[in-house]
Amino acid sequence: MTLLRTQLGNTLRGHRLRQRRTLRDVSGAARVSLGYLSEVERGQKEASSELLASICDALDVELADLLAEVSLEMRLAEPARRPVALAGVGAGVGAGARPGAPDDDPAAAAVDESAEPGSAVIDASVAEPALALVGGGQPARSAARPAGAVCLAA
């Protein structure tokens, strides 16, 4: 498994080298010590969001683009993923589909209903948002939702 700090460092170093810039040049522009920037690039230090933003500014790279590139590299570097069991997923949703998802949606098809009731197995290789809103247009509490479930309604 690749650590986030390692991939961030590799990606930052790649941008710096493609621009044919030295550590000294970028560290000065980012107002970060040369030694610390070197440790970040080697994946030995966990950079704060402020530090990453400063380094990205010095490299003329959007922070969002850097993070997207790192995310893609981490997905490609990881071996085939195993299905992940998530308790309570699919409760109140018929046939394993997400509300409003078309029948040919690969994320909806990724739910395995052969798991025990109240849980589902989802193929982790399907990109899913980290946070999903539940219960849009429905009452805050429904009989289908377990008592301990949290509802985030807009």
N, C-alpha and C positions, 0 to 999 in steps of 0.2 A: 504494500500500500504506500503510495506517495503522500508525503506530508504536504499540507497546503503551503507552509513556509518554504519548503524546498522548491515546489513548482513556481511559486511567486518569484523566488530568487532567480531561478533558471530563466524565467520569462523576462524579468527586468534586465538580467545580464544580456540576453539575446537582443533586446531593444538597444541597449547601450552599445554593444559590439557592432550591430548593423549600422549604427550612426557613426561608427569609428571614433567613439569618444572614450576618454580615460575615466577611471574611477575618480581621479582628482577633479576633473572637469565637472562631472555630474554631481559629486558630493558638494562642491562649491556652489553650484547652481541650486541645489536642493537644500543647502544650509544644513548638511548632515556631515558628521565626521567621516573621513575616508575609511577608517577602520570599521565603523558601524555599517556603512553602506556595503563594504566588502562582506561582512558577516551576514547581512540580509541577502545578498546575492548568493552566498554559499549555503543559505538555508539554516544558518546557525542562530539567527535572531528572528523573533516574531515581530514584524513591523506593525506599528499602530496604523490606524486609518489615516491619521494626520501625516505620518511619515510617508506612507504610500502615496498620498495625494501630492506631497512635496516632490517626491522622486518622479512621479508621473509628470508633474509640471515641468521639471527640469529636462525630462526626456521628450516633452511635447507629445505625450500619450494620454488619452482620456482614461481615467481610473476605471470607468465602467468597461471600456474596451479591454483593458488589462485583465480585469476580473473575468470577463467572458472568455478571453484567450486561455487563462489559467484553468477555468472550468472545463473547457473543451479538451485541453491537454490532459487533465486528470481523468476525464472520461475515457480518452483513447489509451491512456497508460494502464488503466485498470483491466484485469482479465474479465472474462464473461461473468456477469453478475448472477448470483443465485436469487431465487425468489425470496422476498422478505415477508414474513407473517406480521400483519398489523391487526391488533385486536380492535374490534368494533368497526372496522372499515366495511362499508356497504350496508350497515344497519339502517333500515328504513329506505333503502334504495333497491328497487326491484331489478332482478336479473344481473346484478353486478355493475350496472351502468351508472354513470354519474348523471345527475339531473341535467337535462338539456343537452346531453352528449348524443351525437348521431350514432346510429347502429354500427357504422363502419369505423368508428373512432378506435385507434389502437389502444389508447389508455383504458377505454371501457372494456375492451376485449381482454385486457391483461389481468382481470380479476378471476381468480380460481374459486368457484363456488363449492368445490369438493372439500374445502376445509370445514372445520366444525362450525356450528351455528354461532353467529355473533362475531365471527372473524372471517377474514378473507386473506388470500395470498395474492400479492401484487408483484408483478415482474418489475424489479427495481430499475431495469434499464429504460423504462418508459419515463420520460421527463414529466414530473409532476410539480406543481407549485409547493413551496415550503409551507404555505399557509393557505387554507381554503376557507371561504365563507360558507357556513352551513345554515340551512333553514331559510333561505331567501323567500319571502312571501308566505312563509308558514308560521304558525304560532310558535312562540319561543320554546315550548315544551310539547313534544308529541309522544304518543304511546310507543312509537317505534324506536325512539332514542333512549338508550340506557340512562339510568338515573344519574350517573356520574359524568355524562357527556357534557362538553362545553359547547355552547352555541355562540358563534360570532356573527351576529346579524348587523347589517349596515343600517 
